[in-house]
């Protein structure tokens, strides 16, 4: 059984923000499955925090056209069928990497690595390695990033997520608790809030995930992370219809 979830800092939407949409309790599992499918549709592109489709406004296109059947939700509370859990750093997309798979991104990064590689490049490397399921190598990349920049927040978050990617429900709970502590200290850091929402999706916690995604948008709707959070919220909406009552 998962541990109780630590509280999130209260959202502070700007005046005039649209009312929050809620997930019907009976539809929470279906909504989570829809987001799981959306995350799979993102694939390796989520490493660069690209939206599933072009950014859309009210009345815009479906952000995940031709979405396949919903993925099942595992017994441990994490969404089955998702790509490996990885840091979503929200860094600017590197020229020439548009549309590449994680393996192709890794090959594109290799020529740039060396003794003078900057912390952001190493964070990007760590995220790509995580998305390929190569946790120990990702950990070394994040540690190297922190050696170059001890205050690098993305590298710190990446290190929190490395054990969570392989440790099951308890490790995901521990990662969420650590991210919650970071969030309490830095409540305006969108990077923390989005990655905490990402962990919530893997934990199978749709209500928590949605609240954190909404807060991510509040912290900056036009950023890469804000656009991606909005896309995932649309996936929630697509799957929020209540499931039929059981016998």
N, C-alpha and C positions, 0 to 999 in steps of 0.2 A: 504493500500500500504506500502510495506517495506521501511524503511529508506535507504538512500544511504549507501553502504558498506564502512567502513573505509579502507584506503589503507593498503596493506600488505608490510612488509619490502622487498626490492628486494632480490631475490634469489641469492646465491653466489655459483654456482656449481663449483666443482673442474675442473681443466683443463682437457680437453678430455672427459667431460661428453657428453652423447648422446644428440642429438637435441631433443627439446621438441616436444611431439606430441600434436596436437590441436584437439579440439572437433568442428566439423562442427556445425554452429549455429543451423541448422534445427535439428541436432541430439542431442542437449544438453539435451532436456527433456528425450529422450530415454536413454541417457547415465546416467542421474541421476536415472532413474528407475532401470537400471541395477545395479547401486551401492546400491540402496535401497534394492534390492533383495539380493545382496551380504552381506549387513549388517544384514539382517534377517537370512541369512544362518549362519553367525557367531554366532548369538544368544547370550547366556550368555558368550560364550568364548571370546567375544570382551573385557569383563572386564579385562581379563588377557592379552589382546593384542596378542592373538595367531592368526596366519594366518589361512585363511579358509582351507588351505591344507598345505602340506609341502612346505617350501620355494622353489621357482623355479627360474631357470635362463632362459636366452633366449632359446626358443624352448622347454621349460619345459611343464609340464602338465597344463591343465586348472585349475586355482585355485579354481573354484567353480563348480565342476561337477554336473550334474543333476540339474541345476538351474531351479527353477520353473518360471512360467510366471511373467513378470515384474509387480511390484507393481505400483498402480496409484500414481499420484502426487496431493496432496491436494490443495484446493483453496487458503489457507493461505500461500502457498509457501513452506510448509514443506512436506517432503516425507511421504506419508501415508503408513501404514503397517510396519513401523520400530519398533524395540524394544524401550522401554522407554529410553529417552536421559539420558546418564550416563557418568561420567568421565571415560576416558580410561587411567589408571595410568601408564601403561607400567612397572609395577613391575614384578620381577621374578615370574614365576609360582610356587605356593606353592605345595610342594610334596603331592600327594594324591588327588589333586583337578582336575586332568586332565579329561576333558570330562564331568565335572559336570554341571548341570544347575545352574542358579543363586540361586534358592531355596536350592539346595544341597550344594552350596558353603557357603551359610549363615549358614547352620547347621554345616559345617566343621569348620567354624570360631568361633562359639559360645564357645567351650571349651577353646579357646585361649584368650578370652577377660577377662579383669580384671583390677584392679588398676594399674598394671604395664605394661599394653598393650602399645606398642610403637606406634609412629605416623604413620608409614607405615602400620601397621596392621589396624589402625583405618581408614586410607584412603581406604584400600582395603574393609573394612566393608562398608564405605560410598558408594563406587562405586557399590558394590553388592546390597545394599539397593536401590540405585537409579535405578538400572536395574530391580528391582522388583516394581518400582513405589512408593516407600516409602520415599518420599522426606523429610518430617520433621525429620525422624529418620536419614536419610543420613546427613542432615544438622548438627544434634547434633554430629554425628561421626566426621565430618570434623572440627567442632569447638573444639571438644576434641583433635583432632590431632594437631590443632594449639596451644592449651594450652601446649602440650608437646613439640612442635617444632614450634615456631612462624614463622620460615622461610620456612616451608614446602610448596613448590610450588604446589604440587598436591592437597593439602587440599584447598588452595586458589582457584584453578581452580574449584574444586568440589563445593565450595560455590557459585561461579559464575553460575554454571550450574544448581543448584537446582531450582531457580525460572524459569529458561529458560525451564525446562522440563514440566512445568505446565501452563506457562503464554501465550502461543500462539506466533504469529509472532513478536509482539512488544518485548516480553521478549527475544526471540531468537536474535533479532537485538541488544538489550541492552547487552546481553551476548557477542555477537561478538565484540561490541565496547569495552567492558572491556578487553576481551582477546587481542584485537588489541593493547590496551594501554600496557598490560603486554609484548606483543611481541616486541613492540618498545623499551621497557626498557631492554629486554633480548632476542635479535634477534637470538641467537644461542641455545635457549632452545627448543629442539625438542618436549617436552611435551606440550608446549603452542601451537606450530604450528599444531601438530596432532589434538589436541582437538578443535582448531579453524576450521580445515578442517571438523571434525566430526559435529560441529555445522552447518557448511555450507551445509552439506548433508541434515540435518533436515530443514534448511531454504529453501531448494529447489534452491540452487545456485550452479549449477554444474561447471561453469567456475571457480568460486572462490574456490570451493572444490578441483578441480583438481590442481590448482596452489599451494594450500597449501599442498596437498598430495605430490606433486613433491618436494616442499621445504623440507618436512619432510624427504623424501628419501635423499636429498642432505645433510641433517644434520646428517645422519647416516643410511646407507642402511642396515647394519647388525644388528641393534638393533631390539628389539621386535616391537617398534612402526614403525621403518623403513620397516620391513618386512610386517607388516599389511598395511601400506600405499601403498607399492608396489602392494599388492594383490588387494586393492581397485582400484588402477590405472588400473590394468588388467580388472577389472569389467567395468570400464569406456570404455576401448577399446572394450570390448565385446558388448557394447550397443551404440557405437558412430555412427553407420550407419545412414545417414540422413533419417528422416521419410518421407513418401510420401507427396507430396505437397497437400494442401487442395484445395477445389473448389474455 
